[in-house]
């Protein structure tokens, strides 16, 4: 039956695409690109760029609370990837509505960024393992079966933040949902911009 063959063929093509994505993530994890030049970047601009792309999907509802923050030297493509990964996870495992906020902690000379969803949250004992390679968030969050992924997304995210001298953590929000917070140091060149 030709229709049945089409269905099988489509399934094989989808499986191959998933495998290619996973292999790409393995390669990225093994060889995080340290050669990307740092440039003076306003994190809020990066967030606006990513949000514009996401809002094409009507199911996505993103609220923003972006305060004035200084520009800082960072690897723009890598940081974009961090945010894209956190946004994707929030939608995939959390809720159709998410919130992204930024602020500047002048005392610590750090940019703070939070990506929050309004989903089910996660068992406290599973939180720390989420940054480990090959641990997938859908297991911890009880997402529907059949989702694919290598479990490298958050491990790559953590490596990029570490590479920038920052830190990242995941918490259950007191009012529900999960919030990922990351902190990036601001170099002196950015402070004059504020």
C-alpha positions in Angstrom: 0.0 0.0 0.0 1.6 3.3 -1.1 0.0 5.3 1.8 1.5 2.9 4.3 4.9 3.2 2.6 4.7 7.0 2.8 3.9 6.8 6.5 6.9 4.4 7.2 9.2 6.6 5.0 8.1 9.7 6.9 8.8 8.0 10.2 12.3 6.9 9.1 13.1 10.5 7.9 12.0 11.9 11.3 14.1 9.4 13.1 17.2 10.3 11.0 16.6 14.0 11.7 16.3 13.3 15.4 19.5 11.3 15.3 21.3 14.0 13.4 20.3 16.6 16.0 21.5 14.4 18.8 24.9 13.8 17.0 25.2 17.5 16.5 24.7 18.0 20.2 27.4 15.4 21.1 29.8 17.2 18.8 28.9 20.6 20.3 29.4 19.3 23.8 32.7 17.8 23.1 34.0 20.8 21.2 32.4 24.0 22.6 33.7 26.7 20.4 36.2 28.8 22.3 37.3 30.5 19.1 34.2 32.8 18.9 35.3 36.3 19.6 33.8 38.2 22.5 32.0 41.3 21.6 30.2 44.0 23.6 26.6 42.8 23.9 23.4 44.0 25.5 21.8 40.8 26.8 18.4 42.5 26.5 18.9 42.9 22.7 19.7 39.2 22.4 16.5 38.4 24.3 14.4 40.7 22.1 15.8 39.0 19.0 14.9 35.5 20.2 11.5 36.5 21.4 10.6 37.9 18.0 11.3 34.5 16.4 9.3 32.7 19.1 6.2 34.9 18.9 5.6 33.6 15.4 4.1 30.6 17.1 0.7 31.7 18.6 0.9 29.0 21.3 3.9 30.8 22.8 3.2 33.6 25.3 6.4 35.4 26.6 6.2 38.2 29.1 9.3 40.3 29.6 10.6 42.2 32.6 13.9 43.6 31.2 15.6 46.3 33.3 18.5 48.5 32.1 21.7 46.4 32.1 25.2 47.3 31.0 26.7 45.8 27.9 29.4 43.3 28.5 31.9 41.3 26.5 30.5 37.9 25.7 30.4 35.3 22.9 27.1 36.4 21.4 26.2 33.2 19.5 27.0 31.1 22.5 24.9 33.2 24.9 22.1 33.2 22.3 22.2 29.5 22.4 21.9 29.5 26.2 18.8 31.6 26.1 17.3 29.7 23.2 17.8 26.4 25.0 16.3 27.7 28.2 13.3 29.2 26.3 12.8 25.9 24.4 12.9 23.8 27.7 10.5 26.2 29.4 7.9 25.7 26.6 8.6 22.0 26.0 8.6 20.9 29.7 6.9 23.8 31.5 4.0 25.8 30.1 2.9 27.8 27.0 3.4 31.0 29.0 6.9 31.9 30.2 8.6 35.0 31.8 12.0 36.3 31.1 13.6 38.9 33.3 16.9 40.7 33.6 18.5 43.1 36.1 21.9 44.4 37.1 23.3 43.8 40.5 25.7 46.8 40.9 27.2 45.6 44.1 28.3 42.3 42.6 28.8 43.8 39.1 26.7 41.0 37.6 23.9 40.7 35.1 21.1 38.5 36.3 18.7 36.7 33.9 15.8 34.4 34.8 13.7 32.2 32.6 10.5 31.0 34.4 7.8 28.7 33.3 4.5 28.0 35.1 4.5 24.2 34.7 4.7 21.4 37.3 8.1 22.2 38.6 10.5 19.3 39.5 11.4 17.1 42.5 14.1 18.9 44.5 16.3 15.8 44.5 16.4 15.8 40.6 17.4 19.4 40.1 21.1 19.1 40.5 21.4 16.2 38.0 19.8 18.3 35.2 23.1 19.9 34.4 24.8 16.4 34.0 25.3 15.2 30.5 22.7 12.7 29.2 20.0 13.6 31.8 16.8 14.7 30.1 14.3 17.1 31.7 11.3 15.3 30.4 12.0 12.3 32.7 12.2 14.6 35.7 9.2 16.6 34.7 7.0 13.8 33.8 6.6 15.0 30.2 4.8 12.9 27.6 6.6 9.8 26.3 8.1 9.9 22.9 10.1 13.2 23.3 13.6 12.9 22.0 16.8 14.5 22.9 20.4 13.8 24.0 20.1 15.3 27.5 23.0 17.6 26.6 21.1 20.9 26.3 21.5 22.0 29.9 25.1 20.6 30.2 26.1 22.7 27.1 24.3 25.7 28.6 26.2 25.3 31.9 29.5 25.0 30.1 28.8 28.2 28.1 27.9 30.1 31.3 31.0 28.7 33.0 33.1 29.8 30.0 31.9 33.3 30.6 32.9 33.2 34.3 29.2 33.1 35.4 27.0 30.7 37.3 23.6 29.1 36.7 21.0 27.4 38.9 17.6 25.9 38.7 14.9 26.3 41.3 11.2 25.6 41.8 9.4 28.9 41.9 7.5 29.5 45.2 4.3 30.2 43.2 4.8 27.2 40.9 6.8 26.4 37.9 10.5 26.2 37.4 13.0 29.1 37.1 16.5 29.0 35.7 18.7 31.8 36.9 22.1 32.7 35.4 24.5 35.3 36.4 27.2 36.9 34.2 30.0 39.1 35.4 30.2 42.6 33.8 33.6 43.9 32.7 34.5 47.5 33.3 34.0 48.5 29.7 30.3 47.8 30.1 29.8 49.8 33.3 30.3 53.1 31.5 27.4 52.2 29.2 24.8 52.1 32.0 
